[in-house]
Structure formats: structure tokens, C-alpha cells
């Protein structure tokens, strides 16, 4: 599919949400489609993602991020590092409107897109930063820091660990579970869980990597 057929994409999204057993209302469904439309439109100029086909965007981006939503149950303040086109951060903000989501990227055109998405979708729970995560100033620490295909796990925790609240955790969205990256984690960090994900319509490995401070329990 080379053009944006909203009705067809809506059906594919609805089927995927049902398969994931997520409880999203009609407004959230429409916001996800509005976000997809903006991503498709801006991508032709800003190259936000290598995926060009809008049906593939439903599977590879929306459903891929939605599959991770249950892992964020109970989170109140989340940081998406290297947010790019807004995955998973924008999807999380739509799926969990009561959760605050901050997105950070160093590339101005990407954060300009994220700010446009926030404005057009009315996402009051979203904050966008244009900065390096090592240098950004934030008003409070986060209980979850996430990323999707951002960096080596050790770089991810080294660069952003000072933003993680006591008792908080990292949740990295990865493809193949990376044993070599786990081994390179600094001594103060450990993988507490490796959770395989099933993404409807996507025949590829997906995993969530949960990382906590060593000695942290619960």
C-alpha cells in the first residue's frame, strides 16, 4: 500500500489491538490513526523512518509499540530516549493518557515533528526535549526510562541512569535478545527480566529487556 487508506488501516489497527487484548477506546484508536497519518506525511520530507508503506507502519510501529504497553502498568513518569519519530513514546502517551511521557532526541527535525504531533493530537501528557540525554535538565527523575532500537544497553544505562528514580527501571525494546549487550552492562546494573513479545502480523523476534540497579528488589 503506497497511499494512506484510513479505513483499511483502521481495520488492521483494530484487529491488532484486539489480538493484544488492549482496552483502548474510540478516541485513542483515532489518535493512533492521526499519529500514523502525520508520520506518513512528514516521513516523505523528514525521513523519520525507513518504513514507507503505511500498512507496514501499523505493524512495525504502532502494534510493535502497543505490544509493550502492559509492561508500563503502574508507571507514572516515563522518559523515551532517542525518541525519533515517537516510538514508543507517542504510542504510550496515547494508550496511557494518565501517564506523563517525556521524549528526547538530539535531532531538531524529529523533535519538531514530535511537538507537532503533541499539538495536533492534544497530548497534554507529553513533553519534548531537544538535547542529549546526558545533558538534559529535567524537573524530576523518571520511574521508567525506555528506548526502542536506540543504542547498546550499556550506553543506554550509562547515558541516562542519572535520570532514573530510586526503585525505577529501564525497559528497552529490542529485536533479538542481545546476550553480548547484557554482559557489557556496568556492574551496578542487571537484567531483571527478558520478556518475549508477540506482535500481531509481525514475523520477527521482539523482546523487552528490563534493567534494574543491582541489589534492587521488586
PLY file of the C-alpha trace (Angstrom):
ply
format ascii 1.0
element vertex 218
property float x
property float y
property float z
element edge 217
property int vertex1
property int vertex2
end_header
0.00 0.00 0.00
1.60 3.24 -1.18
-1.17 5.64 -0.18
-2.99 6.27 3.10
-6.30 4.39 3.10
-7.62 5.26 6.55
-10.46 2.72 6.55
-8.20 -0.21 5.67
-5.53 0.89 8.15
-8.17 1.39 10.85
-9.35 -2.21 10.42
-5.79 -3.55 10.63
-5.12 -1.48 13.74
-8.38 -2.59 15.39
-7.61 -6.24 14.67
-4.14 -5.84 16.16
-5.41 -4.09 19.28
-7.93 -6.89 19.78
-5.22 -9.54 19.35
-3.13 -7.75 22.00
-6.16 -7.62 24.35
-5.68 -3.91 24.95
-8.53 -1.79 26.27
-8.41 1.30 24.07
-11.43 3.47 23.34
-12.50 5.04 20.05
-10.73 8.32 20.79
-7.42 6.51 21.39
-7.91 4.48 18.21
-8.47 7.67 16.21
-5.45 9.35 17.84
-3.26 6.42 16.80
-4.51 6.77 13.22
-3.97 10.55 13.31
-0.43 9.96 14.54
0.14 7.42 11.77
-1.14 9.91 9.18
1.28 12.57 10.44
4.16 10.09 10.46
3.34 9.05 6.89
3.05 12.69 5.73
6.18 14.03 7.43
8.25 10.98 6.55
8.37 11.93 2.87
10.30 15.09 3.79
11.95 14.37 7.14
12.89 10.68 6.74
11.65 9.75 10.22
11.52 6.03 9.48
12.78 3.69 6.76
9.32 2.09 6.63
7.39 3.77 3.80
4.33 1.57 3.49
1.52 2.72 5.84
0.26 -0.84 6.40
3.76 -1.86 7.46
3.81 1.20 9.73
0.73 -0.20 11.50
2.52 -3.50 12.20
6.16 -2.44 12.58
5.49 0.77 14.52
2.04 1.02 16.11
1.43 -2.61 17.04
5.11 -3.16 17.85
4.93 -0.33 20.39
1.43 -1.26 21.62
2.66 -4.78 22.42
4.90 -3.22 25.07
2.12 -1.17 26.74
1.28 -3.70 29.53
4.90 -3.53 30.71
4.31 0.11 31.69
1.37 -0.61 34.01
1.83 1.42 37.18
4.37 3.82 35.64
3.62 7.49 36.19
6.57 9.34 34.67
8.33 7.84 31.64
11.27 9.02 29.51
11.70 7.82 25.91
15.37 8.23 24.94
16.26 8.67 21.27
12.56 9.04 20.57
12.98 9.65 16.83
9.53 9.63 15.25
7.86 8.98 18.62
8.17 5.25 19.10
7.28 4.01 21.62
6.74 7.34 23.47
3.82 8.80 21.49
2.07 5.42 21.36
2.49 5.04 25.14
1.14 8.56 25.72
-1.97 7.76 23.66
-2.52 4.34 25.23
-1.97 5.62 28.79
-3.26 9.21 28.98
-2.82 9.29 32.77
0.93 8.71 32.45
3.41 11.53 31.81
5.71 10.82 28.87
8.82 12.82 28.03
10.53 12.29 24.67
14.10 13.30 23.96
16.10 13.39 20.74
19.11 15.36 19.53
17.75 15.87 16.00
15.73 19.09 15.67
13.57 17.92 12.75
12.48 14.89 14.78
11.57 16.90 17.86
9.78 19.45 15.63
7.67 16.56 14.38
7.01 15.34 17.93
5.89 18.82 19.00
3.53 18.96 16.02
2.07 15.56 17.00
1.60 16.77 20.58
-0.22 19.89 19.36
-2.43 18.26 16.73
-3.43 15.30 18.92
-3.85 17.39 22.07
-1.49 15.23 24.11
-1.26 17.20 27.35
0.77 14.40 28.98
3.68 14.77 26.52
6.87 16.83 26.93
9.51 17.05 24.17
13.21 17.83 24.69
15.82 18.57 22.01
19.09 17.60 23.73
21.49 14.82 24.58
20.12 12.69 27.39
23.45 13.07 29.20
22.98 16.85 29.37
19.22 17.50 29.53
17.79 19.22 32.60
14.50 17.69 33.77
12.28 18.74 36.71
12.17 15.27 38.27
13.55 11.77 37.83
11.63 9.05 35.98
10.27 5.77 37.27
10.75 4.15 33.84
13.22 5.04 31.09
12.62 3.35 27.75
14.09 3.23 24.25
13.45 1.42 21.01
16.43 0.37 18.91
18.36 3.29 20.41
21.80 2.08 21.47
23.82 -0.64 23.12
22.30 -1.42 26.52
25.44 -0.31 28.37
25.43 3.07 26.60
21.71 3.40 27.27
22.09 2.99 31.03
25.37 4.93 31.28
23.97 7.95 29.45
20.58 8.12 31.16
20.96 6.30 34.51
21.19 9.55 36.49
17.60 10.34 35.39
16.21 7.12 36.88
14.45 7.46 40.22
15.28 5.17 43.12
13.43 1.91 42.56
12.94 2.70 38.88
13.73 0.51 35.88
14.78 0.61 32.28
12.63 -1.07 29.64
14.45 -1.44 26.32
12.53 -2.55 23.22
14.82 -4.85 21.26
14.57 -7.29 18.39
16.73 -10.32 19.08
17.60 -10.70 22.75
21.19 -9.40 22.95
23.30 -11.61 25.30
26.55 -9.76 24.48
24.96 -6.42 25.36
23.70 -7.84 28.65
27.21 -8.99 29.52
28.61 -5.49 28.90
26.27 -3.82 31.40
28.12 -1.90 34.14
28.33 -3.70 37.48
25.69 -1.55 39.15
23.04 -2.71 36.65
21.48 -6.10 35.95
18.87 -7.54 33.59
15.95 -8.42 35.84
13.74 -9.85 33.09
13.85 -10.70 29.39
10.29 -10.81 28.05
9.48 -12.05 24.53
6.75 -10.11 22.72
4.23 -11.35 20.18
3.38 -8.59 17.71
0.30 -9.33 15.56
1.27 -9.67 11.90
4.99 -9.35 12.57
7.03 -12.47 11.93
10.15 -11.36 13.77
11.69 -11.64 17.21
10.82 -8.91 19.69
11.90 -8.66 23.32
11.61 -6.29 26.23
14.75 -6.03 28.33
14.11 -4.92 31.93
17.17 -3.48 33.69
17.37 -2.50 37.35
20.09 -1.47 39.75
21.90 -4.46 41.23
20.53 -5.31 44.67
17.19 -3.69 43.89
14.22 -5.87 44.69
10.65 -5.86 43.46
0 1
1 2
2 3
3 4
4 5
5 6
6 7
7 8
8 9
9 10
10 11
11 12
12 13
13 14
14 15
15 16
16 17
17 18
18 19
19 20
20 21
21 22
22 23
23 24
24 25
25 26
26 27
27 28
28 29
29 30
30 31
31 32
32 33
33 34
34 35
35 36
36 37
37 38
38 39
39 40
40 41
41 42
42 43
43 44
44 45
45 46
46 47
47 48
48 49
49 50
50 51
51 52
52 53
53 54
54 55
55 56
56 57
57 58
58 59
59 60
60 61
61 62
62 63
63 64
64 65
65 66
66 67
67 68
68 69
69 70
70 71
71 72
72 73
73 74
74 75
75 76
76 77
77 78
78 79
79 80
80 81
81 82
82 83
83 84
84 85
85 86
86 87
87 88
88 89
89 90
90 91
91 92
92 93
93 94
94 95
95 96
96 97
97 98
98 99
99 100
100 101
101 102
102 103
103 104
104 105
105 106
106 107
107 108
108 109
109 110
110 111
111 112
112 113
113 114
114 115
115 116
116 117
117 118
118 119
119 120
120 121
121 122
122 123
123 124
124 125
125 126
126 127
127 128
128 129
129 130
130 131
131 132
132 133
133 134
134 135
135 136
136 137
137 138
138 139
139 140
140 141
141 142
142 143
143 144
144 145
145 146
146 147
147 148
148 149
149 150
150 151
151 152
152 153
153 154
154 155
155 156
156 157
157 158
158 159
159 160
160 161
161 162
162 163
163 164
164 165
165 166
166 167
167 168
168 169
169 170
170 171
171 172
172 173
173 174
174 175
175 176
176 177
177 178
178 179
179 180
180 181
181 182
182 183
183 184
184 185
185 186
186 187
187 188
188 189
189 190
190 191
191 192
192 193
193 194
194 195
195 196
196 197
197 198
198 199
199 200
200 201
201 202
202 203
203 204
204 205
205 206
206 207
207 208
208 209
209 210
210 211
211 212
212 213
213 214
214 215
215 216
216 217
